[in-house]
Amino acid sequence: MYNWTVNSKQLKKHKKHYDIWKLEQMVNFGLNGKKLDKTDLKKYWSKLHLDPKKKKYLSLILWPPKRS
């Protein structure tokens, strides 16, 4: 992941903020060959600022509709 606008070394000192920032970067700007952590996505879901279409798609994957 390449981001020049954030001091990631400083951000890593605050694990929660770093995890949220990293998830947002990966979803919004590409995974760069990495995989998303499903448990972290669920854990921070309400705090993530994602592209609306990507967030809707991910919500369908994380919480699929139940069939009757």
N, CA, C and O atoms as a Maestro MAE file, in Angstrom:
{
 s_m_m2io_version
 :::
 2.0.0
}

f_m_ct {
 s_m_title
 :::
 protein
 m_atom[272] {
  # First column is atom index #
  i_m_mmod_type
  r_m_x_coord
  r_m_y_coord
  r_m_z_coord
  i_m_residue_number
  s_m_chain_name
  s_m_pdb_residue_name
  s_m_pdb_atom_name
  i_m_atomic_number
  :::
  1 25 0.853 -1.157 0.000 1 A "MET " " N  " 7
  2 3 0.000 0.000 0.000 1 A "MET " " CA " 6
  3 2 0.906 1.229 0.000 1 A "MET " " C  " 6
  4 15 1.859 1.314 0.775 1 A "MET " " O  " 8
  5 25 0.600 2.158 -0.864 2 A "TYR " " N  " 7
  6 3 1.419 3.350 -1.001 2 A "TYR " " CA " 6
  7 2 0.586 4.578 -0.649 2 A "TYR " " C  " 6
  8 15 -0.389 4.882 -1.335 2 A "TYR " " O  " 8
  9 25 0.964 5.287 0.416 3 A "ASN " " N  " 7
  10 3 0.252 6.489 0.809 3 A "ASN " " CA " 6
  11 2 1.270 7.458 1.379 3 A "ASN " " C  " 6
  12 15 1.941 7.167 2.369 3 A "ASN " " O  " 8
  13 25 1.375 8.610 0.742 4 A "TRP " " N  " 7
  14 3 2.371 9.590 1.157 4 A "TRP " " CA " 6
  15 2 1.775 10.671 2.048 4 A "TRP " " C  " 6
  16 15 2.522 11.496 2.574 4 A "TRP " " O  " 8
  17 25 0.471 10.698 2.236 5 A "THR " " N  " 7
  18 3 -0.151 11.773 2.988 5 A "THR " " CA " 6
  19 2 -0.309 11.446 4.464 5 A "THR " " C  " 6
  20 15 -0.723 12.309 5.237 5 A "THR " " O  " 8
  21 25 0.003 10.243 4.871 6 A "VAL " " N  " 7
  22 3 -0.178 9.824 6.259 6 A "VAL " " CA " 6
  23 2 1.133 9.261 6.784 6 A "VAL " " C  " 6
  24 15 1.809 8.489 6.104 6 A "VAL " " O  " 8
  25 25 1.478 9.653 7.987 7 A "ASN " " N  " 7
  26 3 2.660 9.103 8.643 7 A "ASN " " CA " 6
  27 2 2.245 7.770 9.274 7 A "ASN " " C  " 6
  28 15 1.771 7.734 10.410 7 A "ASN " " O  " 8
  29 25 2.427 6.691 8.537 8 A "SER " " N  " 7
  30 3 1.959 5.383 9.004 8 A "SER " " CA " 6
  31 2 2.723 4.903 10.236 8 A "SER " " C  " 6
  32 15 2.175 4.140 11.032 8 A "SER " " O  " 8
  33 25 3.959 5.324 10.411 9 A "LYS " " N  " 7
  34 3 4.710 4.930 11.607 9 A "LYS " " CA " 6
  35 2 4.049 5.509 12.854 9 A "LYS " " C  " 6
  36 15 3.929 4.829 13.874 9 A "LYS " " O  " 8
  37 25 3.627 6.752 12.769 10 A "GLN " " N  " 7
  38 3 2.948 7.396 13.891 10 A "GLN " " CA " 6
  39 2 1.569 6.779 14.104 10 A "GLN " " C  " 6
  40 15 1.140 6.581 15.241 10 A "GLN " " O  " 8
  41 25 0.888 6.480 13.022 11 A "LEU " " N  " 7
  42 3 -0.460 5.918 13.097 11 A "LEU " " CA " 6
  43 2 -0.459 4.508 13.679 11 A "LEU " " C  " 6
  44 15 -1.425 4.108 14.328 11 A "LEU " " O  " 8
  45 25 0.609 3.755 13.457 12 A "LYS " " N  " 7
  46 3 0.703 2.378 13.975 12 A "LYS " " CA " 6
  47 2 0.720 2.340 15.500 12 A "LYS " " C  " 6
  48 15 0.447 1.298 16.097 12 A "LYS " " O  " 8
  49 25 1.036 3.458 16.130 13 A "LYS " " N  " 7
  50 3 1.048 3.513 17.594 13 A "LYS " " CA " 6
  51 2 -0.368 3.425 18.158 13 A "LYS " " C  " 6
  52 15 -0.554 3.091 19.328 13 A "LYS " " O  " 8
  53 25 -1.358 3.722 17.331 14 A "HIS " " N  " 7
  54 3 -2.762 3.660 17.732 14 A "HIS " " CA " 6
  55 2 -3.432 2.584 16.892 14 A "HIS " " C  " 6
  56 15 -3.948 2.860 15.808 14 A "HIS " " O  " 8
  57 25 -3.421 1.356 17.398 15 A "LYS " " N  " 7
  58 3 -3.842 0.182 16.632 15 A "LYS " " CA " 6
  59 2 -5.224 0.317 16.019 15 A "LYS " " C  " 6
  60 15 -5.402 0.000 14.843 15 A "LYS " " O  " 8
  61 25 -6.204 0.777 16.778 16 A "LYS " " N  " 7
  62 3 -7.571 0.884 16.279 16 A "LYS " " CA " 6
  63 2 -7.636 1.833 15.086 16 A "LYS " " C  " 6
  64 15 -8.220 1.496 14.057 16 A "LYS " " O  " 8
  65 25 -7.046 3.004 15.217 17 A "HIS " " N  " 7
  66 3 -7.066 3.989 14.134 17 A "HIS " " CA " 6
  67 2 -6.302 3.482 12.911 17 A "HIS " " C  " 6
  68 15 -6.709 3.706 11.771 17 A "HIS " " O  " 8
  69 25 -5.194 2.801 13.169 18 A "TYR " " N  " 7
  70 3 -4.409 2.251 12.063 18 A "TYR " " CA " 6
  71 2 -5.188 1.174 11.321 18 A "TYR " " C  " 6
  72 15 -5.197 1.152 10.091 18 A "TYR " " O  " 8
  73 25 -5.843 0.279 12.061 19 A "ASP " " N  " 7
  74 3 -6.630 -0.792 11.425 19 A "ASP " " CA " 6
  75 2 -7.752 -0.219 10.567 19 A "ASP " " C  " 6
  76 15 -7.983 -0.683 9.451 19 A "ASP " " O  " 8
  77 25 -8.445 0.786 11.086 20 A "ILE " " N  " 7
  78 3 -9.533 1.416 10.330 20 A "ILE " " CA " 6
  79 2 -8.978 2.080 9.081 20 A "ILE " " C  " 6
  80 15 -9.524 1.912 7.991 20 A "ILE " " O  " 8
  81 25 -7.899 2.832 9.233 21 A "TRP " " N  " 7
  82 3 -7.298 3.530 8.095 21 A "TRP " " CA " 6
  83 2 -6.838 2.538 7.028 21 A "TRP " " C  " 6
  84 15 -7.059 2.750 5.835 21 A "TRP " " O  " 8
  85 25 -6.203 1.463 7.464 22 A "LYS " " N  " 7
  86 3 -5.684 0.461 6.533 22 A "LYS " " CA " 6
  87 2 -6.826 -0.213 5.767 22 A "LYS " " C  " 6
  88 15 -6.728 -0.396 4.553 22 A "LYS " " O  " 8
  89 25 -7.904 -0.584 6.461 23 A "LEU " " N  " 7
  90 3 -9.053 -1.193 5.792 23 A "LEU " " CA " 6
  91 2 -9.658 -0.236 4.771 23 A "LEU " " C  " 6
  92 15 -9.974 -0.643 3.653 23 A "LEU " " O  " 8
  93 25 -9.821 1.022 5.142 24 A "GLU " " N  " 7
  94 3 -10.380 2.012 4.216 24 A "GLU " " CA " 6
  95 2 -9.509 2.160 2.978 24 A "GLU " " C  " 6
  96 15 -10.020 2.214 1.860 24 A "GLU " " O  " 8
  97 25 -8.212 2.225 3.169 25 A "GLN " " N  " 7
  98 3 -7.285 2.364 2.050 25 A "GLN " " CA " 6
  99 2 -7.348 1.151 1.126 25 A "GLN " " C  " 6
  100 15 -7.366 1.296 -0.096 25 A "GLN " " O  " 8
  101 25 -7.380 -0.033 1.709 26 A "MET " " N  " 7
  102 3 -7.386 -1.257 0.912 26 A "MET " " CA " 6
  103 2 -8.672 -1.391 0.105 26 A "MET " " C  " 6
  104 15 -8.633 -1.773 -1.065 26 A "MET " " O  " 8
  105 25 -9.814 -1.080 0.721 27 A "VAL " " N  " 7
  106 3 -11.086 -1.215 0.019 27 A "VAL " " CA " 6
  107 2 -11.243 -0.124 -1.029 27 A "VAL " " C  " 6
  108 15 -11.621 -0.410 -2.165 27 A "VAL " " O  " 8
  109 25 -10.961 1.113 -0.669 28 A "ASN " " N  " 7
  110 3 -11.204 2.235 -1.581 28 A "ASN " " CA " 6
  111 2 -10.180 2.346 -2.705 28 A "ASN " " C  " 6
  112 15 -10.515 2.798 -3.800 28 A "ASN " " O  " 8
  113 25 -8.927 1.937 -2.448 29 A "PHE " " N  " 7
  114 3 -7.877 2.178 -3.435 29 A "PHE " " CA " 6
  115 2 -7.186 0.925 -3.956 29 A "PHE " " C  " 6
  116 15 -6.241 1.028 -4.739 29 A "PHE " " O  " 8
  117 25 -7.632 -0.244 -3.543 30 A "GLY " " N  " 7
  118 3 -7.062 -1.485 -4.070 30 A "GLY " " CA " 6
  119 2 -6.326 -2.272 -3.015 30 A "GLY " " C  " 6
  120 15 -5.745 -1.719 -2.081 30 A "GLY " " O  " 8
  121 25 -6.367 -3.557 -3.184 31 A "LEU " " N  " 7
  122 3 -5.776 -4.469 -2.204 31 A "LEU " " CA " 6
  123 2 -4.283 -4.677 -2.405 31 A "LEU " " C  " 6
  124 15 -3.583 -5.084 -1.478 31 A "LEU " " O  " 8
  125 25 -3.797 -4.405 -3.594 32 A "ASN " " N  " 7
  126 3 -2.368 -4.538 -3.894 32 A "ASN " " CA " 6
  127 2 -1.852 -5.939 -3.560 32 A "ASN " " C  " 6
  128 15 -0.773 -6.102 -2.989 32 A "ASN " " O  " 8
  129 25 -2.652 -6.947 -3.930 33 A "GLY " " N  " 7
  130 3 -2.233 -8.324 -3.730 33 A "GLY " " CA " 6
  131 2 -2.470 -8.880 -2.336 33 A "GLY " " C  " 6
  132 15 -2.141 -10.038 -2.075 33 A "GLY " " O  " 8
  133 25 -3.024 -8.096 -1.446 34 A "LYS " " N  " 7
  134 3 -3.289 -8.542 -0.077 34 A "LYS " " CA " 6
  135 2 -4.743 -8.967 0.052 34 A "LYS " " C  " 6
  136 15 -5.540 -8.744 -0.859 34 A "LYS " " O  " 8
  137 25 -5.093 -9.575 1.177 35 A "LYS " " N  " 7
  138 3 -6.464 -9.980 1.442 35 A "LYS " " CA " 6
  139 2 -7.006 -9.183 2.631 35 A "LYS " " C  " 6
  140 15 -6.270 -8.803 3.542 35 A "LYS " " O  " 8
  141 25 -8.317 -8.946 2.588 36 A "LEU " " N  " 7
  142 3 -8.970 -8.262 3.691 36 A "LEU " " CA " 6
  143 2 -9.221 -9.249 4.826 36 A "LEU " " C  " 6
  144 15 -9.488 -10.427 4.589 36 A "LEU " " O  " 8
  145 25 -9.133 -8.767 6.036 37 A "ASP " " N  " 7
  146 3 -9.426 -9.585 7.203 37 A "ASP " " CA " 6
  147 2 -10.914 -9.441 7.524 37 A "ASP " " C  " 6
  148 15 -11.379 -8.364 7.896 37 A "ASP " " O  " 8
  149 25 -11.641 -10.527 7.378 38 A "LYS " " N  " 7
  150 3 -13.099 -10.512 7.549 38 A "LYS " " CA " 6
  151 2 -13.491 -10.093 8.966 38 A "LYS " " C  " 6
  152 15 -14.458 -9.352 9.146 38 A "LYS " " O  " 8
  153 25 -12.757 -10.554 9.962 39 A "THR " " N  " 7
  154 3 -13.105 -10.204 11.342 39 A "THR " " CA " 6
  155 2 -12.898 -8.713 11.611 39 A "THR " " C  " 6
  156 15 -13.694 -8.095 12.317 39 A "THR " " O  " 8
  157 25 -11.837 -8.136 11.055 40 A "ASP " " N  " 7
  158 3 -11.612 -6.697 11.220 40 A "ASP " " CA " 6
  159 2 -12.679 -5.891 10.491 40 A "ASP " " C  " 6
  160 15 -13.136 -4.865 10.996 40 A "ASP " " O  " 8
  161 25 -13.075 -6.348 9.311 41 A "LEU " " N  " 7
  162 3 -14.141 -5.650 8.582 41 A "LEU " " CA " 6
  163 2 -15.418 -5.600 9.410 41 A "LEU " " C  " 6
  164 15 -16.057 -4.553 9.519 41 A "LEU " " O  " 8
  165 25 -15.780 -6.726 9.986 42 A "LYS " " N  " 7
  166 3 -16.990 -6.768 10.810 42 A "LYS " " CA " 6
  167 2 -16.832 -5.928 12.072 42 A "LYS " " C  " 6
  168 15 -17.762 -5.240 12.493 42 A "LYS " " O  " 8
  169 25 -15.655 -5.990 12.665 43 A "LYS " " N  " 7
  170 3 -15.395 -5.278 13.913 43 A "LYS " " CA " 6
  171 2 -15.513 -3.760 13.741 43 A "LYS " " C  " 6
  172 15 -16.088 -3.081 14.591 43 A "LYS " " O  " 8
  173 25 -14.974 -3.236 12.652 44 A "TYR " " N  " 7
  174 3 -14.934 -1.786 12.446 44 A "TYR " " CA " 6
  175 2 -15.959 -1.292 11.421 44 A "TYR " " C  " 6
  176 15 -15.879 -0.146 10.978 44 A "TYR " " O  " 8
  177 25 -16.901 -2.122 11.048 45 A "TRP " " N  " 7
  178 3 -17.840 -1.817 9.967 45 A "TRP " " CA " 6
  179 2 -18.502 -0.451 10.123 45 A "TRP " " C  " 6
  180 15 -18.560 0.313 9.160 45 A "TRP " " O  " 8
  181 25 -18.994 -0.132 11.295 46 A "SER " " N  " 7
  182 3 -19.722 1.125 11.493 46 A "SER " " CA " 6
  183 2 -18.811 2.345 11.440 46 A "SER " " C  " 6
  184 15 -19.294 3.464 11.272 46 A "SER " " O  " 8
  185 25 -17.519 2.152 11.578 47 A "LYS " " N  " 7
  186 3 -16.572 3.274 11.576 47 A "LYS " " CA " 6
  187 2 -15.891 3.500 10.231 47 A "LYS " " C  " 6
  188 15 -15.199 4.501 10.047 47 A "LYS " " O  " 8
  189 25 -16.082 2.580 9.294 48 A "LEU " " N  " 7
  190 3 -15.411 2.678 7.998 48 A "LEU " " CA " 6
  191 2 -16.095 3.676 7.077 48 A "LEU " " C  " 6
  192 15 -17.319 3.683 6.944 48 A "LEU " " O  " 8
  193 25 -15.285 4.522 6.441 49 A "HIS " " N  " 7
  194 3 -15.771 5.463 5.434 49 A "HIS " " CA " 6
  195 2 -15.365 4.907 4.070 49 A "HIS " " C  " 6
  196 15 -14.244 5.108 3.604 49 A "HIS " " O  " 8
  197 25 -16.311 4.201 3.444 50 A "LEU " " N  " 7
  198 3 -16.033 3.521 2.184 50 A "LEU " " CA " 6
  199 2 -16.914 4.076 1.079 50 A "LEU " " C  " 6
  200 15 -17.935 4.716 1.331 50 A "LEU " " O  " 8
  201 25 -16.492 3.813 -0.157 51 A "ASP " " N  " 7
  202 3 -17.309 4.112 -1.315 51 A "ASP " " CA " 6
  203 2 -18.648 3.390 -1.119 51 A "ASP " " C  " 6
  204 15 -18.656 2.199 -0.810 51 A "ASP " " O  " 8
  205 25 -19.785 4.088 -1.294 52 A "PRO " " N  " 7
  206 3 -21.094 3.471 -1.018 52 A "PRO " " CA " 6
  207 2 -21.350 2.168 -1.782 52 A "PRO " " C  " 6
  208 15 -21.913 1.229 -1.221 52 A "PRO " " O  " 8
  209 25 -20.953 2.102 -3.025 53 A "LYS " " N  " 7
  210 3 -21.192 0.890 -3.808 53 A "LYS " " CA " 6
  211 2 -20.328 -0.271 -3.307 53 A "LYS " " C  " 6
  212 15 -20.786 -1.412 -3.250 53 A "LYS " " O  " 8
  213 25 -19.099 0.024 -2.953 54 A "LYS " " N  " 7
  214 3 -18.213 -1.019 -2.423 54 A "LYS " " CA " 6
  215 2 -18.698 -1.484 -1.057 54 A "LYS " " C  " 6
  216 15 -18.626 -2.672 -0.741 54 A "LYS " " O  " 8
  217 25 -19.193 -0.547 -0.243 55 A "LYS " " N  " 7
  218 3 -19.690 -0.913 1.083 55 A "LYS " " CA " 6
  219 2 -20.928 -1.796 0.966 55 A "LYS " " C  " 6
  220 15 -21.091 -2.743 1.735 55 A "LYS " " O  " 8
  221 25 -21.799 -1.490 0.011 56 A "LYS " " N  " 7
  222 3 -22.997 -2.300 -0.190 56 A "LYS " " CA " 6
  223 2 -22.608 -3.712 -0.644 56 A "LYS " " C  " 6
  224 15 -23.162 -4.697 -0.156 56 A "LYS " " O  " 8
  225 25 -21.670 -3.807 -1.565 57 A "TYR " " N  " 7
  226 3 -21.206 -5.108 -2.056 57 A "TYR " " CA " 6
  227 2 -20.586 -5.926 -0.917 57 A "TYR " " C  " 6
  228 15 -20.892 -7.108 -0.760 57 A "TYR " " O  " 8
  229 25 -19.725 -5.300 -0.136 58 A "LEU " " N  " 7
  230 3 -19.089 -6.008 0.978 58 A "LEU " " CA " 6
  231 2 -20.115 -6.461 2.013 58 A "LEU " " C  " 6
  232 15 -19.979 -7.536 2.596 58 A "LEU " " O  " 8
  233 25 -21.139 -5.645 2.241 59 A "SER " " N  " 7
  234 3 -22.155 -6.040 3.222 59 A "SER " " CA " 6
  235 2 -22.894 -7.289 2.763 59 A "SER " " C  " 6
  236 15 -23.279 -8.118 3.587 59 A "SER " " O  " 8
  237 25 -23.097 -7.433 1.452 60 A "LEU " " N  " 7
  238 3 -23.750 -8.635 0.935 60 A "LEU " " CA " 6
  239 2 -22.868 -9.877 1.110 60 A "LEU " " C  " 6
  240 15 -23.371 -10.985 1.300 60 A "LEU " " O  " 8
  241 25 -21.568 -9.681 1.044 61 A "ILE " " N  " 7
  242 3 -20.640 -10.800 1.237 61 A "ILE " " CA " 6
  243 2 -20.535 -11.164 2.722 61 A "ILE " " C  " 6
  244 15 -20.534 -12.341 3.083 61 A "ILE " " O  " 8
  245 25 -20.448 -10.147 3.570 62 A "LEU " " N  " 7
  246 3 -20.280 -10.395 5.002 62 A "LEU " " CA " 6
  247 2 -21.555 -10.920 5.658 62 A "LEU " " C  " 6
  248 15 -21.503 -11.778 6.538 62 A "LEU " " O  " 8
  249 25 -22.698 -10.394 5.219 63 A "TRP " " N  " 7
  250 3 -23.983 -10.788 5.790 63 A "TRP " " CA " 6
  251 2 -24.947 -11.117 4.650 63 A "TRP " " C  " 6
  252 15 -25.815 -10.308 4.323 63 A "TRP " " O  " 8
  253 25 -24.802 -12.293 4.046 64 A "PRO " " N  " 7
  254 3 -25.665 -12.658 2.913 64 A "PRO " " CA " 6
  255 2 -27.125 -12.738 3.340 64 A "PRO " " C  " 6
  256 15 -27.427 -13.125 4.469 64 A "PRO " " O  " 8
  257 25 -28.042 -12.368 2.423 65 A "PRO " " N  " 7
  258 3 -29.463 -12.476 2.764 65 A "PRO " " CA " 6
  259 2 -29.850 -13.937 2.989 65 A "PRO " " C  " 6
  260 15 -29.365 -14.837 2.304 65 A "PRO " " O  " 8
  261 25 -30.723 -14.147 3.952 66 A "LYS " " N  " 7
  262 3 -31.139 -15.507 4.266 66 A "LYS " " CA " 6
  263 2 -32.242 -15.940 3.305 66 A "LYS " " C  " 6
  264 15 -33.169 -15.184 3.014 66 A "LYS " " O  " 8
  265 25 -32.123 -17.145 2.833 67 A "ARG " " N  " 7
  266 3 -33.137 -17.701 1.925 67 A "ARG " " CA " 6
  267 2 -34.163 -18.468 2.743 67 A "ARG " " C  " 6
  268 15 -33.832 -19.111 3.739 67 A "ARG " " O  " 8
  269 25 -35.404 -18.388 2.309 68 A "SER " " N  " 7
  270 3 -36.430 -19.128 3.034 68 A "SER " " CA " 6
  271 2 -36.806 -20.418 2.355 68 A "SER " " C  " 6
  272 15 -37.662 -21.151 2.852 68 A "SER " " O  " 8
  :::
 }
 m_bond[271] {
  # First column is bond index #
  i_m_from
  i_m_to
  i_m_order
  :::
  1 1 2 1
  2 2 3 1
  3 3 4 2
  4 3 5 1
  5 5 6 1
  6 6 7 1
  7 7 8 2
  8 7 9 1
  9 9 10 1
  10 10 11 1
  11 11 12 2
  12 11 13 1
  13 13 14 1
  14 14 15 1
  15 15 16 2
  16 15 17 1
  17 17 18 1
  18 18 19 1
  19 19 20 2
  20 19 21 1
  21 21 22 1
  22 22 23 1
  23 23 24 2
  24 23 25 1
  25 25 26 1
  26 26 27 1
  27 27 28 2
  28 27 29 1
  29 29 30 1
  30 30 31 1
  31 31 32 2
  32 31 33 1
  33 33 34 1
  34 34 35 1
  35 35 36 2
  36 35 37 1
  37 37 38 1
  38 38 39 1
  39 39 40 2
  40 39 41 1
  41 41 42 1
  42 42 43 1
  43 43 44 2
  44 43 45 1
  45 45 46 1
  46 46 47 1
  47 47 48 2
  48 47 49 1
  49 49 50 1
  50 50 51 1
  51 51 52 2
  52 51 53 1
  53 53 54 1
  54 54 55 1
  55 55 56 2
  56 55 57 1
  57 57 58 1
  58 58 59 1
  59 59 60 2
  60 59 61 1
  61 61 62 1
  62 62 63 1
  63 63 64 2
  64 63 65 1
  65 65 66 1
  66 66 67 1
  67 67 68 2
  68 67 69 1
  69 69 70 1
  70 70 71 1
  71 71 72 2
  72 71 73 1
  73 73 74 1
  74 74 75 1
  75 75 76 2
  76 75 77 1
  77 77 78 1
  78 78 79 1
  79 79 80 2
  80 79 81 1
  81 81 82 1
  82 82 83 1
  83 83 84 2
  84 83 85 1
  85 85 86 1
  86 86 87 1
  87 87 88 2
  88 87 89 1
  89 89 90 1
  90 90 91 1
  91 91 92 2
  92 91 93 1
  93 93 94 1
  94 94 95 1
  95 95 96 2
  96 95 97 1
  97 97 98 1
  98 98 99 1
  99 99 100 2
  100 99 101 1
  101 101 102 1
  102 102 103 1
  103 103 104 2
  104 103 105 1
  105 105 106 1
  106 106 107 1
  107 107 108 2
  108 107 109 1
  109 109 110 1
  110 110 111 1
  111 111 112 2
  112 111 113 1
  113 113 114 1
  114 114 115 1
  115 115 116 2
  116 115 117 1
  117 117 118 1
  118 118 119 1
  119 119 120 2
  120 119 121 1
  121 121 122 1
  122 122 123 1
  123 123 124 2
  124 123 125 1
  125 125 126 1
  126 126 127 1
  127 127 128 2
  128 127 129 1
  129 129 130 1
  130 130 131 1
  131 131 132 2
  132 131 133 1
  133 133 134 1
  134 134 135 1
  135 135 136 2
  136 135 137 1
  137 137 138 1
  138 138 139 1
  139 139 140 2
  140 139 141 1
  141 141 142 1
  142 142 143 1
  143 143 144 2
  144 143 145 1
  145 145 146 1
  146 146 147 1
  147 147 148 2
  148 147 149 1
  149 149 150 1
  150 150 151 1
  151 151 152 2
  152 151 153 1
  153 153 154 1
  154 154 155 1
  155 155 156 2
  156 155 157 1
  157 157 158 1
  158 158 159 1
  159 159 160 2
  160 159 161 1
  161 161 162 1
  162 162 163 1
  163 163 164 2
  164 163 165 1
  165 165 166 1
  166 166 167 1
  167 167 168 2
  168 167 169 1
  169 169 170 1
  170 170 171 1
  171 171 172 2
  172 171 173 1
  173 173 174 1
  174 174 175 1
  175 175 176 2
  176 175 177 1
  177 177 178 1
  178 178 179 1
  179 179 180 2
  180 179 181 1
  181 181 182 1
  182 182 183 1
  183 183 184 2
  184 183 185 1
  185 185 186 1
  186 186 187 1
  187 187 188 2
  188 187 189 1
  189 189 190 1
  190 190 191 1
  191 191 192 2
  192 191 193 1
  193 193 194 1
  194 194 195 1
  195 195 196 2
  196 195 197 1
  197 197 198 1
  198 198 199 1
  199 199 200 2
  200 199 201 1
  201 201 202 1
  202 202 203 1
  203 203 204 2
  204 203 205 1
  205 205 206 1
  206 206 207 1
  207 207 208 2
  208 207 209 1
  209 209 210 1
  210 210 211 1
  211 211 212 2
  212 211 213 1
  213 213 214 1
  214 214 215 1
  215 215 216 2
  216 215 217 1
  217 217 218 1
  218 218 219 1
  219 219 220 2
  220 219 221 1
  221 221 222 1
  222 222 223 1
  223 223 224 2
  224 223 225 1
  225 225 226 1
  226 226 227 1
  227 227 228 2
  228 227 229 1
  229 229 230 1
  230 230 231 1
  231 231 232 2
  232 231 233 1
  233 233 234 1
  234 234 235 1
  235 235 236 2
  236 235 237 1
  237 237 238 1
  238 238 239 1
  239 239 240 2
  240 239 241 1
  241 241 242 1
  242 242 243 1
  243 243 244 2
  244 243 245 1
  245 245 246 1
  246 246 247 1
  247 247 248 2
  248 247 249 1
  249 249 250 1
  250 250 251 1
  251 251 252 2
  252 251 253 1
  253 253 254 1
  254 254 255 1
  255 255 256 2
  256 255 257 1
  257 257 258 1
  258 258 259 1
  259 259 260 2
  260 259 261 1
  261 261 262 1
  262 262 263 1
  263 263 264 2
  264 263 265 1
  265 265 266 1
  266 266 267 1
  267 267 268 2
  268 267 269 1
  269 269 270 1
  270 270 271 1
  271 271 272 2
  :::
 }
}
